[in-house]
Structures are given as C-alpha cells and as structure tokens.
Amino acid sequence: MTHLLKLHRLSTRFDELISLWGGTLLSLFLRLYVGWQFFHAGLIKLQNWPGTLELFHSEYHVPLLPPDLAAWMGAGGELFFPCLLLLGIFTRPAALGLFAVNAMAVISYPQLFEFECPAAINDHFYWGVLLIALLVFGPGRASLDALIAKINTQQQK
C-alpha cells in the first residue's frame, strides 16, 4: 500500500501547477486554433466573392435562407466570431456562434456525408468538439473576459 501511495504522490506532483496554468494555456490554444481555422475560411470566401456566391447558389443548400444572404452570413460569421475568440472577449457567445456556423456548413453540404470528403467531416466534428469545450470551460485566464471579470469583481468590493 505504501508503494501505491508513493506512486500516487508522484503522479499528482504537478497537479497544482497544471490546474493553475494548464487550463489557461489549453483554452488559449483552442481559441487560437479554432479561431484561425474559421477566420482563414472567411478570408478565402472574400478573396473570391463571385466564386463564393456561385458555391452558395449551386453547391451549398442552406435551409430557409436565400443563397446570397447565406453567403454573407457565413462569411461574416467566419470573420467576426474568430476575432472575438482570438481576443478572448465574449468567448462563450463567439464559440456558440461558430458552432452554429460549423453546424450549418455540415448541414448545407450533404456531400460531406456521402463519403466523398471523410477528412472534411472529421474536421468539422473536431472543431465542433473544441467549440463545445470553450463553451463549457470558458476562455481561461489569458483572455479579456477574465480581465473584465477581475475588474468587475474588484469594483463590487
């Protein structure tokens, strides 16, 4: 039993350090990684706007929205929400917004499910999981959200 306790002490040796900075660094990484993926996609849409409109008219079938509006909303969401994530402000609403953009991309492009693009559907799945993690765990300490919360707490005292 003594050996088991020693092993346990060794395995939990850095728990305090990890709990102090591990979540913050992970949240920062998630915000930067997912934010960049969507921001880059938005930039690509803007670089060839006529091509983007053509895709929304012919390939992407967004339910309930006219193709031009869907293109504007998709590109806008891919450019606006990542900026919030990268800064770490309004992180949870931004993650929720990007989750909706991601879900709509999957719903409106059924070819992803026909095994034509298995890697692409996996990317969307991973991004969705990472966005849910940001929704649940928040932006971490390295964010404007955390700074604002700290200032707000100090003002209430």
C-alpha distance (Angstrom), angle and dihedral (degrees) to the residues before:
residue distance angle dihedral
M1 . . .
T2 3.82 . .
H3 3.79 90.5 .
L4 3.79 90.7 51.0
L5 3.82 90.9 52.0
K6 3.83 91.4 48.9
L7 3.78 90.3 49.9
H8 3.79 90.1 49.0
R9 3.83 91.5 50.5
L10 3.80 89.8 51.1
S11 3.78 92.7 48.8
T12 3.82 92.8 50.6
R13 3.79 96.0 40.8
F14 3.79 95.5 111.0
D15 3.81 98.8 35.4
E16 3.80 94.0 110.8
L17 3.80 93.1 50.2
I18 3.80 91.8 46.0
S19 3.80 93.2 47.4
L20 3.80 89.4 49.8
W21 3.82 97.5 49.8
G22 3.80 108.5 4.0
G23 3.79 96.2 78.0
T24 3.79 91.7 43.6
L25 3.79 93.6 51.6
L26 3.79 92.5 43.7
S27 3.80 92.2 50.1
L28 3.80 90.4 47.6
F29 3.80 90.8 50.3
L30 3.82 91.9 47.9
R31 3.80 92.1 49.0
L32 3.81 92.6 48.8
Y33 3.81 95.9 43.0
V34 3.80 99.0 45.6
G35 3.79 92.6 37.2
W36 3.80 91.8 53.9
Q37 3.83 92.9 48.1
F38 3.78 92.6 56.1
F39 3.81 96.2 37.1
H40 3.81 90.1 52.9
A41 3.82 90.4 50.3
G42 3.81 89.7 51.4
L43 3.81 91.4 50.5
I44 3.80 90.5 51.4
K45 3.80 89.7 52.4
L46 3.81 90.9 52.0
Q47 3.81 94.1 46.5
N48 3.79 90.4 61.9
W49 3.80 103.7 25.1
P50 3.85 95.3 161.6
G51 3.81 88.7 52.6
T52 3.79 90.4 47.5
L53 3.80 91.5 52.3
E54 3.80 90.0 48.5
L55 3.82 90.8 52.6
F56 3.79 91.4 50.6
H57 3.81 89.7 49.7
S58 3.80 97.0 45.9
E59 3.83 112.2 19.7
Y60 3.78 111.1 20.4
H61 3.77 114.2 64.0
V62 3.80 106.9 -167.0
P63 3.80 109.4 -170.8
L64 3.82 118.2 -117.5
L65 3.82 96.0 -1.5
P66 3.79 130.3 97.4
P67 3.82 110.3 -116.0
D68 3.82 95.7 -113.0
L69 3.81 92.8 51.0
A70 3.81 91.0 45.5
A71 3.83 89.9 52.2
W72 3.80 92.0 50.3
M73 3.79 92.8 46.2
G74 3.80 93.4 45.5
A75 3.79 94.8 48.9
G76 3.80 91.3 41.5
G77 3.79 92.1 51.6
E78 3.79 91.6 47.0
L79 3.80 90.7 53.2
F80 3.83 102.6 36.2
F81 3.82 104.4 42.4
P82 3.83 95.1 48.0
C83 3.81 90.0 54.9
L84 3.79 88.3 57.3
L85 3.80 90.9 47.3
L86 3.79 93.5 48.3
L87 3.80 90.8 52.3
G88 3.78 92.7 41.1
I89 3.79 94.3 -127.7
F90 3.80 122.0 134.0
T91 3.79 84.0 -0.5
R92 3.78 98.3 166.2
P93 3.83 95.4 48.8
A94 3.82 89.1 45.1
A95 3.81 91.5 50.5
L96 3.80 89.8 48.7
G97 3.82 90.6 49.2
L98 3.80 92.1 50.1
F99 3.78 90.1 46.1
A100 3.82 87.8 56.7
V101 3.83 91.2 47.5
N102 3.81 89.5 49.2
A103 3.81 93.1 47.7
M104 3.80 91.7 48.0
A105 3.81 90.5 50.6
V106 3.80 90.1 54.9
I107 3.81 93.9 43.8
S108 3.80 94.8 47.0
Y109 3.80 96.6 48.8
P110 3.82 106.1 55.9
Q111 3.82 92.7 175.7
L112 3.81 86.9 80.6
F113 3.80 88.2 70.4
E114 3.79 95.7 47.1
F115 3.80 91.3 73.8
E116 3.79 91.7 -108.6
C117 3.81 90.2 116.2
P118 3.82 110.8 23.2
A119 3.81 92.1 156.8
A120 3.81 91.1 52.1
I121 3.80 94.1 52.0
N122 3.80 88.6 48.5
D123 3.81 90.3 53.0
H124 3.80 90.7 52.6
F125 3.79 90.4 47.8
Y126 3.83 92.4 50.7
W127 3.81 92.4 46.4
G128 3.80 89.2 50.5
V129 3.80 91.7 51.9
L130 3.82 91.7 48.0
L131 3.80 91.0 49.2
I132 3.80 90.4 50.5
A133 3.81 88.6 51.7
L134 3.82 89.2 54.5
L135 3.79 90.1 47.7
V136 3.79 92.2 51.8
F137 3.82 102.0 37.0
G138 3.79 100.3 29.3
P139 3.79 131.9 -141.1
G140 3.80 99.8 -52.8
R141 3.79 127.9 -131.0
A142 3.81 95.1 -61.2
S143 3.79 94.1 73.6
L144 3.76 141.9 90.4
D145 3.81 87.8 -119.1
A146 3.82 89.8 62.4
L147 3.81 92.0 45.9
I148 3.81 91.9 50.4
A149 3.81 90.9 47.2
K150 3.81 90.1 51.0
I151 3.82 92.4 49.8
N152 3.80 90.5 46.1
T153 3.82 91.1 51.4
Q154 3.80 91.5 49.5
Q155 3.81 92.1 49.9
Q156 3.79 91.7 51.5
K157 3.81 92.1 56.6
